[in-house]
Amino acid sequence: KNGYRVDYAQGALKYQLFLIPNASNEEAEKVFKKYRHFLESRKETILPLKKMGYRELVVKGKDEYAFQIGPFVGGILDSADLKEADAIMGEFIRHLRSAGAME
C-alpha cells in the first residue's frame, strides 16, 4: 500500500512513524482491519483500544502501535517505551485533526 514512513530520534529514543492516506474512511477501516488480521496471523497479542473517536491497537511486547482516524491509517514502530509511543501518537493524531482529518 502506498504511504509514508520516516525515522525519528529524540535523544536516546528512536522510532519510525508511518502514515497511509486512503480515499475514504471505509477504505481506511479495511486497511486497518487487514493490518490487524496480519498481526493476528503472526500470533501477536493485540490490545485493541478506542479513544476519542478513533481506533488504535497496541501489539503487546512488540513495540508496534497503529491507529485509524478518518481516511488515515498510521502508527509507530520500534518504540521501546509504550508510554512515550502513546504521547507521540497523540501528537500525530492532533496534527491530523488540525489538518482536517475527518473521523
C-alpha positions in Angstrom: 0.0 0.0 0.0 1.3 3.5 -0.8 2.1 5.5 2.2 4.8 7.4 4.1 7.4 6.2 6.6 10.1 8.2 8.4 12.7 7.5 11.0 12.8 9.8 14.1 15.1 10.2 17.0 14.5 12.2 20.2 17.6 11.9 22.4 18.1 8.1 23.0 14.6 7.3 21.8 14.4 6.1 18.2 11.3 5.1 16.3 9.6 5.0 12.9 6.3 6.7 12.0 4.1 5.6 9.2 1.0 7.1 7.6 -1.2 5.7 4.8 -3.7 8.1 3.3 -6.8 6.4 1.9 -9.6 7.6 -0.4 -12.3 7.2 2.3 -12.9 6.4 5.9 -14.3 3.0 4.8 -11.1 2.2 2.8 -9.0 3.2 5.8 -11.1 0.9 8.1 -10.5 -2.0 5.7 -6.7 -1.3 5.7 -6.7 -1.1 9.5 -8.6 -4.5 9.8 -6.3 -6.1 7.2 -3.2 -5.0 9.3 -4.9 -6.3 12.5 -5.6 -9.7 10.7 -2.0 -9.8 9.5 -0.8 -9.3 13.1 -3.2 -12.0 14.3 -1.8 -14.4 11.7 1.6 -13.9 13.3 0.0 -14.9 16.6 0.7 -11.4 18.1 -1.1 -10.4 21.2 -3.2 -7.3 20.2 -4.7 -4.9 22.6 -7.5 -3.1 20.7 -8.4 0.4 22.0 -10.9 3.1 21.1 -10.0 6.6 22.2 -11.7 9.9 21.4 -13.4 8.7 18.3 -10.5 6.8 16.6 -9.4 3.2 16.6 -6.0 2.1 17.7 -4.2 -1.1 18.7 -1.0 -2.0 20.5 0.9 -5.1 19.8 1.9 -6.4 23.3 5.7 -6.9 23.6 6.4 -5.8 20.0 6.8 -2.0 20.1 4.1 -1.6 17.5 1.2 0.8 17.7 -1.4 1.7 15.0 -4.4 3.9 14.6 -7.2 4.7 12.1 -8.7 8.1 12.1 -10.9 9.2 9.2 -9.2 8.2 5.9 -5.8 7.7 7.6 -4.0 4.7 9.0 -0.8 5.3 10.8 1.4 4.2 13.6 4.7 3.9 15.3 7.2 1.1 15.1 10.3 0.3 17.1 9.3 2.5 20.1 10.8 0.9 23.2 8.6 2.9 25.5 4.8 2.4 25.2 4.0 5.5 27.3 6.2 7.6 25.0 4.7 6.0 21.9 1.2 6.9 23.2 2.3 10.5 23.6 3.8 10.6 20.2 0.7 9.1 18.6 -1.5 11.6 20.5 0.5 14.4 18.9 0.4 12.8 15.5 -3.4 12.5 15.7 -3.8 16.1 16.9 -1.9 17.2 13.8 -4.1 15.1 11.5 -7.2 16.6 13.2 -5.9 20.1 12.8 -5.2 19.4 9.1 -8.8 18.3 8.6 -8.8 14.5 9.1 -12.4 13.5 9.5 -13.5 10.8 11.9 
